[in-house]
């Protein structure tokens, strides 16, 4: 414990940008005041040191690569996973990224006007994704679970108001395409998330978080477009 508490906040972020979100949640400045030790910031901000260390270790011990065989999962389990893993990720990271992008525009916008377009694109994406996920959580996902339950119990499925599962799926896939276009544009504007030579710590962290956000979105969309949606259509056809 003593070794990690003597480490500087800026060092944590430099080694793993994901820790920036933890520091931000606790109101700790990792950019301009990143030269303070973990022990110092905990004392200054009246934070329980063991609590902050635990949160940081959770992030640092999380593996980024995913090799799980999602196709073997029951569809109701896959739905729950997407909602709790990927939807929750979007909900947690969106306000942090919006805060960082607003700050970059204020501080660096004059020298890097492209930041305003990045901010605009991400803000639009955040709004669309929030609506998109609610539609899945309130309409599509519950119906998929009904299909799974009906198959298990060998019962009939009441026809949904949207006609067939193919209809909301088509809408979701179109919205996935829209977000793909937005993030390709963001990647293009930022040179594939390459910060400029004069970038501060916040600048670098923001670009790294944007890249991670896009990568998570890619897996999120893959799970739905290529695994969940085709399987849901196939399962519904058994009741026709």
Secondary structure in CASP SS format (residue, H / E / C, confidence):
PFRMAT SS
TARGET T0000
AUTHOR 0000-0000-0000
METHOD secondary structure of the structure
MODEL  1
X C 1.00
X H 1.00
X H 1.00
X H 1.00
X H 1.00
X C 1.00
X C 1.00
X E 1.00
X H 1.00
X H 1.00
X H 1.00
X H 1.00
X H 1.00
X H 1.00
X H 1.00
X C 1.00
X C 1.00
X C 1.00
X H 1.00
X H 1.00
X H 1.00
X H 1.00
X H 1.00
X H 1.00
X H 1.00
X C 1.00
X C 1.00
X C 1.00
X C 1.00
X C 1.00
X C 1.00
X C 1.00
X C 1.00
X C 1.00
X C 1.00
X C 1.00
X E 1.00
X H 1.00
X H 1.00
X H 1.00
X H 1.00
X H 1.00
X H 1.00
X H 1.00
X C 1.00
X C 1.00
X C 1.00
X C 1.00
X H 1.00
X H 1.00
X H 1.00
X H 1.00
X H 1.00
X H 1.00
X H 1.00
X H 1.00
X H 1.00
X H 1.00
X H 1.00
X H 1.00
X C 1.00
X C 1.00
X C 1.00
X C 1.00
X C 1.00
X C 1.00
X C 1.00
X C 1.00
X C 1.00
X H 1.00
X H 1.00
X H 1.00
X C 1.00
X C 1.00
X H 1.00
X H 1.00
X H 1.00
X H 1.00
X H 1.00
X H 1.00
X H 1.00
X H 1.00
X H 1.00
X H 1.00
X H 1.00
X H 1.00
X H 1.00
X H 1.00
X H 1.00
X H 1.00
X H 1.00
X H 1.00
X H 1.00
X H 1.00
X H 1.00
X H 1.00
X H 1.00
X H 1.00
X H 1.00
X H 1.00
X H 1.00
X H 1.00
X H 1.00
X H 1.00
X H 1.00
X H 1.00
X H 1.00
X H 1.00
X C 1.00
X C 1.00
X C 1.00
X C 1.00
X C 1.00
X H 1.00
X H 1.00
X H 1.00
X H 1.00
X H 1.00
X H 1.00
X H 1.00
X H 1.00
X H 1.00
X H 1.00
X H 1.00
X H 1.00
X H 1.00
X H 1.00
X H 1.00
X H 1.00
X H 1.00
X H 1.00
X H 1.00
X H 1.00
X H 1.00
X H 1.00
X H 1.00
X H 1.00
X H 1.00
X H 1.00
X H 1.00
X H 1.00
X H 1.00
X H 1.00
X H 1.00
X H 1.00
X H 1.00
X H 1.00
X H 1.00
X H 1.00
X H 1.00
X H 1.00
X H 1.00
X H 1.00
X C 1.00
X C 1.00
X C 1.00
X C 1.00
X C 1.00
X C 1.00
X C 1.00
X C 1.00
X C 1.00
X C 1.00
X C 1.00
X H 1.00
X H 1.00
X H 1.00
X H 1.00
X H 1.00
X H 1.00
X H 1.00
X H 1.00
X H 1.00
X H 1.00
X H 1.00
X H 1.00
X H 1.00
X H 1.00
X H 1.00
X H 1.00
X H 1.00
X H 1.00
X H 1.00
X H 1.00
X H 1.00
X H 1.00
X H 1.00
X H 1.00
X H 1.00
X C 1.00
X C 1.00
X C 1.00
X C 1.00
X C 1.00
X C 1.00
X C 1.00
X C 1.00
X C 1.00
X C 1.00
X C 1.00
X H 1.00
X H 1.00
X H 1.00
X H 1.00
X H 1.00
X H 1.00
X H 1.00
X H 1.00
X H 1.00
X H 1.00
X H 1.00
X H 1.00
X H 1.00
X H 1.00
X H 1.00
X H 1.00
X H 1.00
X H 1.00
X H 1.00
X H 1.00
X H 1.00
X H 1.00
X H 1.00
X H 1.00
X H 1.00
X H 1.00
X H 1.00
X H 1.00
X H 1.00
X H 1.00
X H 1.00
X H 1.00
X H 1.00
X H 1.00
X H 1.00
X H 1.00
X H 1.00
X C 1.00
X C 1.00
X C 1.00
END
